Structures are given as structure tokens and as C-alpha cells.
Amino acid sequence: MIGIDLFSGAGGMSLGALSAGIDVQQVVELDKYAASTYLANHTPKYGLFNDDIRKFKSSKIKHRDNEGLIIFGGPPCQGFSTSNQRTRSSSNVNNWLFEEFVRLVEEYRPDWFVFENVKGILETEGGVFVQRITERFEKLGYTTSAKLLSAAGFGVPQKRNRYFIVGSLNGTTYDFPTEKFDKIITVQEAISDLPALVNGASDCYVTYNKNIKSSYAKSMRGKLKGCHNHLVTRNNSLIIERYKHIPNGGNWENIPDSLMRNYADSSRCHTGIYRRLSLDEPSVVIGNYRKNMLIHPTQDRGLSVREAARLQSFPDDFIFKGSIGFQQQQVGNAVPPLLAKSIFQSLLKQ
């Protein structure tokens, strides 16, 4: 089956599709740094359109009669996020970019589509966006199925929920894969083998210096001797001092008041701020983890790009481009590849 990835970001969904056996040949992504990362890891036959999707014109993709075509992707989700109340409404123009996804489904008429977004899309404006999207697809003749899935149930060491709408042009009702929680991957299993770092570590490449202790870490390493992107934002001494007071699973509430005086009212801080990850659980959501100051479970520093990528299920041979800030954004915005892989594997069986 041939794939077209819209709003690709760094390529997490494409990685899942490729791992499942889908030949991703056309890609659209606006951000130049995410596009650079995508092309450093994938080589789509028809290239990557690095511009506003509203300027993208559908092109003829050559494929044999027995090859199916699938369009997949996740329109920008920041406006639907439950943590973004300010722009979480129909007045946010970026919330309407799903219309471009629908447009290209109408132009290409793929056998299947997979539409992905955050849980918040179900709640924004009373669900008007989900209703509108579903109606548009069904008017085009697609049989749709939808479900909210937990990434942790598909081998991703992270408590992350994503909403999927899958559509079939041939009348097939898509059966979602079953979540499995009997073997949850923990933070310790995911990142404990990676080299220890100091605050602000900036070496682009580091060699592994610990034995592999989990099958998950082994799968992430592959046959590599070391990894790229094991980089950490440099925090000032006050922030590092705050980190020292936070236990596994704790947050800003564990910080002494004397260290929080620069906040007008520290009691109003979000519970996700200054969160130290728990070793024996999956990670909390890897979103804007630098801004939220997610803390390493045993070291007094923020997460490295590679650690965050591991918690998203990106293997260590996946290279992120751009400055550290852009790398962090790419990782946080991505669809976990292992979650995407499960979706596509199930689709191909059907």
C-alpha cells in the first residue's frame, strides 16, 4: 500500500507506517526544521512539500491496480489541547486546517485514511469539530470508525491518549487494535541505560556506557554503539535547586516556598510543572516538556531530546535536526511511532 503523510511533523506517523509495510511516497509539512528531520530519516519518492498545505496541489501518484492508497496525518492540535484554553475554539483559524485534510481525501480518493488528533478535539466547542469532520468524510462515501487510544497500551512508555478516525472507501468497518496493559513499559525500562548527563549537556553524539537492561531499550538501540540528540537545556542554578527537592512522581508542590518567591501565587501553578518522572510507571505526556520542566527521574536536570524520543518510542537511529529547542518541539508534537504502527498493521490485515 502507498501512503501520503499530511502534517507530517518529524515523521513519527510515517515511521509507524513504514514499519508496518506502507510505502510512504508523498509528504506535506510546513515547518522547515521538522521537514529537515523528516528528510534526514525518510526518502519519499515524490518528495516533501515544505510549505503551507493550502498551497499544495494533489499530484498523480503512480501505483499498480493491486496497490491501495492511504492518506494519514494529524492537523495541528495545539488549538484543541485541553491545556490551551485561550485558543480552544472555532475562532482559531488553525483549528480549521482539517478542511485541507478533507480536501485532499476528496481529490485523491484513497482506499483508506487515518486522521489523528488529541483528546481535546472531542471536547472543543461541544464536539463540533469531530462531528463536522466525520460528516464531511461520510458525505465523500467513506465508512468511518473512531476511537480514543492509549499509547501505553501499545508498548509506548508514556500515558498519552490520541484520537483516531479511520475511513474506508470500500465499505469496510475498521476494527481498532486491542490495547494491552499486561506489559506496560516504564520510564526505567525506557531510558535508564542512556549515559548520565550534566545540566546543559551539549555533545551531539555520545557512546553507550551501560549494559542493556530491558528488551525495550535493546529494541531502541538496535546495533548502534551510541546515539545522537542526547542534549539537555541548560537551566539556571535556582531551577536546579528546585529540582533537588522533588521526589519521583512529585511536582512543584514539593519545592520549598522560599524557592518559589518569583511566582506571584505559586499555589496556582499547574500540577504538570516541575514534574519528576516516576521510574516504575510510564511517563506523563511528553508535550512541551522543556516549558513544563519535566525532570529526569534520578538526575537533577531536564530530559534530554533522546530520552524524550525514547519515551515517544522513536528508535535511537532516528536523528532530529535543528537547534535543541526545535528538536524538543518536534519530539513533543509527534505521534508515537509504535502506536501508529499498530494502527497501520491492523488496517493492512483488513
Secondary structure, 3 states (H helix, E strand, C coil): CEEEEECCCCCHHHHHHHHHCCEEEEEECCCHHHHHHHHHHCCCCCCEECCCHHHCCCCCCCCCCCCCEEEEECCCCHHHCCCCHHHCCCCCHHHHCHHHHHHHHHHHCCCEEEEEEEHHHHCHHHHHHHHHHHHHHHHCCCEEEEEEEEHHHHCCCECCEEEEEEEECCCCCCCCCCCCCCCCCCHHHHHCCCCCCCCCCCCCEEECCCCCCCHHHHHHHCCCCEEECCCCCCCCHHHHHHHCCCCCCCCHHHCCHHHCCCCCCHHHCCCCCCCECCCCCCECCCCCCCCCCCECCCCCCECCHHHHHHHHCCCCCCCCCCCHHHHHHHHHHCCCHHHHHHHHHHHHHC
